[in-house]
Amino acid sequence: MSEIESARVQVFGADPRHAEHEAKELRGVLNRLDGAKARFASAEAPQTTEGAKGQALLTPEVVLILTTGTFALARTAIKAWAEVRKSRRVRVVHSDGTVTEFQGGVSGREVKTLRDHRNDRPETGPGDPR
């Protein structure tokens, strides 16, 4: 029988409502994985930062607890989920203390804009034969 691994999955959002929405979506993705179980962590006392002036300075996050027999599949699922939107950011804190972070990639709209602008530019500069 394989060993069960547990990890804290921190899902960040632009505001608390956005973070909760993103966490619910990721929880659904993780719960569809064979042998994985994701649930919301129990409420904790708010984290404060030395010198911080209130909660508004903290990045809104929702914490999931993930248990799984193998983390490789869950890592792949989290990475794929995060890459869909630039705004997505996830930090996984493993039981041994190691941290893995995933950040969303460039959106399809941004890729199109970059391609359009690249095609509009004249090709001059170092190495250009003109």
C-alpha positions in Angstrom: 0.0 0.0 0.0 1.4 3.4 -0.9 1.9 6.2 1.7 -0.6 9.0 1.8 0.9 12.5 1.3 -0.8 15.6 2.7 -0.2 19.2 1.6 -1.6 22.6 2.2 -2.7 24.2 -1.0 -2.9 28.0 -0.8 -5.0 29.6 -3.6 -4.6 33.3 -4.0 -7.1 35.8 -5.4 -7.6 39.4 -6.2 -10.0 39.7 -3.2 -11.5 37.1 -0.7 -14.5 36.3 -3.0 -12.3 35.7 -6.0 -9.9 33.5 -3.9 -12.9 31.5 -2.6 -14.2 31.0 -6.2 -10.8 29.9 -7.5 -10.3 27.5 -4.5 -13.7 25.9 -5.1 -12.9 25.3 -8.7 -9.4 23.9 -7.9 -10.9 21.7 -5.2 -13.3 20.2 -7.8 -10.4 19.5 -10.2 -8.4 17.8 -7.4 -11.4 15.7 -6.1 -11.8 14.2 -9.6 -8.3 12.8 -9.4 -8.1 9.1 -8.6 -7.2 8.7 -4.9 -7.1 12.4 -4.1 -9.2 14.3 -1.6 -9.2 18.1 -1.3 -11.1 20.0 1.4 -11.2 23.5 2.8 -8.8 23.9 5.8 -10.5 24.8 9.0 -10.6 28.6 9.7 -7.5 29.9 11.3 -6.7 33.2 13.1 -5.9 35.8 10.4 -2.2 36.1 9.6 -0.7 39.5 10.3 2.6 40.9 9.1 4.9 42.9 11.3 4.2 46.5 10.7 1.1 45.8 8.6 -1.8 48.3 8.9 -4.8 46.0 8.8 -6.0 43.2 6.7 -6.2 45.2 3.5 -2.5 44.7 3.0 -2.6 40.9 3.0 -3.1 38.9 -0.2 -6.5 37.1 0.0 -6.0 33.4 0.1 -8.0 30.2 0.7 -6.3 27.1 2.0 -7.2 23.6 0.9 -5.9 20.4 2.5 -4.9 17.8 -0.1 -4.3 14.2 0.7 -3.2 11.8 -2.1 -1.3 8.6 -2.6 0.9 10.2 -5.2 1.5 13.9 -5.6 2.8 13.8 -9.1 -0.7 13.6 -10.7 -2.0 16.3 -8.3 1.0 18.6 -9.2 0.3 18.2 -12.9 -3.4 19.0 -12.4 -2.6 22.1 -10.3 -0.1 23.3 -12.8 -2.5 22.8 -15.7 -5.3 24.6 -13.8 -3.1 27.5 -12.8 -1.8 28.1 -16.4 -5.2 28.8 -17.8 -5.4 32.3 -16.3 -2.7 34.8 -15.6 -4.4 35.8 -12.4 -4.1 32.3 -10.9 -1.5 31.7 -8.2 -1.1 28.6 -6.0 1.4 27.7 -3.4 1.7 24.1 -2.2 3.3 23.5 1.2 4.3 19.9 1.5 4.3 18.0 4.8 8.2 18.0 4.7 8.2 21.8 4.5 9.1 22.2 0.8 7.1 24.7 -1.2 6.1 24.6 -4.8 4.5 27.6 -6.5 2.4 27.8 -9.7 1.5 31.0 -11.5 -0.9 31.5 -14.3 0.6 32.0 -17.8 -0.2 34.5 -20.5 -3.8 34.4 -21.6 -4.8 33.6 -25.1 -5.9 37.2 -25.6 -2.5 38.4 -24.6 -0.8 36.0 -26.9 -2.9 37.3 -29.8 -2.1 40.9 -28.9 1.6 40.1 -28.8 1.5 38.3 -32.1 -0.4 41.2 -33.7 2.1 43.8 -32.5 5.0 41.7 -33.6 3.6 41.5 -37.1 3.1 45.3 -37.2 6.7 46.2 -36.3 9.3 46.8 -39.0 12.1 44.3 -38.8 15.0 46.7 -38.1 17.7 46.5 -35.5 21.0 44.8 -34.8 21.5 41.9 -37.2 18.9 43.2 -39.7 20.4 43.2 -43.2 18.8 46.6 -44.2 
